[in-house]
């Protein structure tokens, strides 16, 4: 499977690693945002990135 990545809508950062994401606390379902600019990242994409093997 090809590695997942996401380009942040806010700052343009290419999110490829779990350390680039920040979990939003206090929500019923897991919600994620960019660790740099705090723009929301789609949950499906964030979960895929969080669970992939790091190169």
C-alpha positions in Angstrom: 0.0 0.0 0.0 1.3 3.5 -0.8 2.0 5.8 2.1 -0.8 8.3 2.9 -0.2 12.0 3.0 -2.4 15.1 3.2 -1.7 18.7 2.2 -3.0 21.1 4.9 -5.6 23.5 3.6 -4.4 26.2 6.0 -0.6 26.3 5.7 0.1 24.0 2.8 2.2 21.6 5.0 2.4 18.1 3.6 1.3 15.8 6.5 3.0 12.4 6.3 3.8 11.5 9.9 1.8 11.1 13.1 4.0 13.8 14.7 2.6 16.4 12.3 -0.9 15.8 13.7 -2.5 17.0 16.9 -5.6 15.3 18.5 -8.5 17.6 19.5 -9.5 16.6 23.0 -13.0 16.7 24.3 -14.7 15.4 21.2 -17.0 12.3 21.1 -15.2 10.9 18.0 -11.4 11.3 17.3 -10.8 14.6 15.6 -7.4 15.8 14.3 -5.8 19.0 13.3 -2.5 20.2 11.7 0.1 20.6 14.4 1.5 23.7 12.7 -1.6 25.9 12.0 -4.4 24.0 13.8 -6.5 23.6 10.7 -8.9 20.5 10.9 -7.7 17.4 9.1 -10.3 14.9 7.8 -10.5 12.1 10.4 -10.2 9.3 7.8 -7.0 10.7 6.4 -5.6 11.4 9.9 -6.3 7.9 11.2 -4.6 6.4 8.1 -1.5 8.5 8.7 -1.4 7.7 12.4 -1.5 4.0 11.7 1.0 3.7 8.9 4.5 2.5 9.4 7.1 5.3 9.5 9.9 5.2 7.0 
